[in-house]
Amino acid sequence: MTELVLVLVCKRPTLGIAKQRLAASVGQEGARRIAEALLACALEDAREWPGPVVIAPAHASNYAWAASLLPQLQPRIHIIPQIEGNLGQRLNAVDHSLRERGLEHLIYIGSDAPALVAADYAAAREALLNHDTVLKPAADGGVVLMGSRRSWPMLDALPWSTSHLGSALADCCQAAGQSLATLAQSFDVDEEQDMLHLIAALKADPRPARQALCQLTCDIVSVGALGHAQV
C-alpha cells in the first residue's frame, strides 16, 4: 500500500508576522504566543504520524528552524521550503517537488486547526482509498485539511483567505477530473471569535499541546469581552 504522507505547511511564529488578524485583539505578543502554541499542536500530530512527514516552512531561510522541530522523526522527515507567491502557487510547488520524489498520497494541514483528531486523519486516509481528493472544510469557508493522490490542479487563481476558498477548491479539483470526498466541517483559528471555539473544543482534550494551548488562550483572552459566551 502506498504510504500516506503528512505535509505541514507553516510559518515560523514571529512577532509582527504571526496571526496578524488576532493581533488586533490580543496584541502582537499574544498573537505570537498563540501561533507558537498552535504550531505545537500540529507538531504533536506529526509526531504521532505513522508514515513520512514533510514540513514546508514559509521561507527557505527557515530551513534550519524547520529541521530542528522534530529531530526524533529522522530519517522519515523532509523539509521542503515554500517558494514566493500566493498560497496556491506555493502549494503547487511543494506538491510538485514531493511527487517528483515519488511521494504520492499527500495530506496537507496548516498550523491553525488544533481541533483535528486521530479520527479526522483516519477518515482522510479512508477517503483516499476510493477518491482522488479529500477536503475537510472550515466553518469560515476555508479548509483545515486537503489531501490528494493526484497532483493538485493549478491553484494560483483561487480566492485564498476568503470565505469562498473551500467551494472554489472543490470546484477546481472536480473540473480537473478528480473525484472528491468531503469530510465533516471543523474550524481554524484566525479571528477573535475563533478563540471561543478553541476553548470549547479543547477544554476536555487530553493531548498535552492542546491543554497548553487551551490554557494559554484562557489566560490571554477575556472571554467576557468576547460576548460573555459560555465555554
C-alpha positions, 0 to 999 in steps of 0.5 A, a space after each residue: 500500500 502506498 504510504 500516506 504522507 503528512 505535509 505541514 505547511 507553516 510559518 515560523 511564529 514571529 512577532 509582527 508576522 504571526 496571526 496578524 488578524 488576532 493581533 488586533 485583539 490580543 496584541 502582537 505578543 499574544 498573537 505570537 504566543 498563540 501561533 507558537 502554541 498552535 504550531 505545537 499542536 500540529 507538531 504533536 500530530 506529526 509526531 504521532 504520524 505513522 508514515 513520512 512527514 514533510 514540513 514546508 516552512 514559509 521561507 527557505 531561510 527557515 530551513 534550519 528552524 524547520 529541521 530542528 522541530 522534530 529531530 526524533 522523526 529522522 530519517 522519515 522527515 523532509 523539509 521542503 521550503 515554500 517558494 514566493 507567491 500566493 498560497 496556491 502557487 506555493 502549494 503547487 510547488 511543494 506538491 510538485 517537488 514531493 511527487 517528483 520524489 515519488 511521494 504520492 498520497 499527500 495530506 496537507 494541514 496548516 498550523 491553525 486547526 488544533 481541533 483535528 483528531 486521530 479520527 479526522 486523519 483516519 477518515 482522510 486516509 479512508 477517503 483516499 482509498 476510493 477518491 482522488 481528493 479529500 477536503 475537510 472544510 472550515 466553518 469560515 469557508 476555508 479548509 483545515 485539511 486537503 489531501 490528494 493522490 493526484 497532483 493538485 490542479 493549478 491553484 494560483 487563481 483561487 480566492 485564498 483567505 476568503 470565505 469562498 476558498 473551500 467551494 472554489 477548491 472543490 470546484 477546481 479539483 472536480 473540473 480537473 477530473 478528480 473525484 472528491 470526498 468531503 469530510 465533516 466541517 471543523 474550524 481554524 483559528 484566525 479571528 477573535 471569535 475563533 478563540 471561543 471555539 478553541 476553548 470549547 473544543 479543547 477544554 476536555 482534550 487530553 493531548 498535552 499541546 492542546 491543554 497548553 494551548 487551551 490554557 494559554 488562550 484562557 489566560 490571554 483572552 477575556 472571554 467576557 469581552 468576547 460576548 460573555 459566551 459560555 465555554 
